[in-house]
Amino acid sequence: MAMKIVFATNNAHKLSEVQAVLGPSFELVTPRMCGVAEDIPEDQPTLEGNALQKARYVRARTGLDCFADDTGLEVEALDGAPGVHSARYATDGHDFAANNRLLLANLAGKENRRARFRTVIALLVGEEEHLFEGIVEGRILDHACGTEGFGYDPLFVPDGYDRTFAEMSADEKNAVSHRGRAVRKLSEFLSRYEAAKSSNG
């Protein structure tokens, strides 16, 4: 039996990425499937705060075990921006093209293109809260390459590669990405948690 758990997102790209990493042992349920149709608030000043806020919001409305993530692109030459504001860097909505244009404009003329993606996952399970982090270091190109993925993927080349995330298959990206790393930590914890629960009861 696959473990059912609520993933506090309505982003289909993110949902499929995380499901691919978790595999068939887990069945992800969205907030909409549980009757939570409104936008989930995320107005905290840190990735950790946003992830916890989203998970607690869904938990309060469903009573179910759940997890939420927040991801930021942290660019050295921009003092860590866009960071927690990555999804709404250029506009209030999730306008990926506008965000990429603004990032390239703000990096124009800068030699330092170092950046990292950081994902934080907040898990609420039983009476416990846990945080898991995944980081991937890399650099920002001066033009977009590739059509896969979403967000800043066409601009970000992870260390050790000569292709952007948007030029990789989903499996390739998940193997090295920030979200993939955080989700694997989540998966290992949940597997241990389920095993302990089974042996105790």
C-alpha angles and dihedrals in degrees: 000000000000115000111245115219133165116243106203098224138097092195106116093198091054092044094055092045093052094043089053091054095044093048130198096319089078132051114204119215121194125223090246089058087056094049097262100129101156125092111276111236119246109169102133123123095238138049089239091052093049094048092050092045092053094045093047091048093054093042091052092053099041106025087221132127107263146161136208134191137206124195133194135186107222114198118195097212090051095051092254097315139175084029114134089007094057097117093047100034098125103017141009090257130064095268102163096183093050091047091052092048092051092047092052091047092051091049095047110131094007116127096198107081097164115138142154136208115223126191125189120192121197115201124195109191126159105327093328136099120202135179126209125187133201125186132184122185122213146119141273120243122219092239138028121266128184137018104234128093123019143254115026093348094113091059102040124087113186118223113273094029136088095205133075122242086254090060093054130085116249090256093050092049094046090052093063108016128115091240092047090053094049092045092051089055089049091048093050091050094047092048090053091044093052092046091051091048091051094049091049097050 
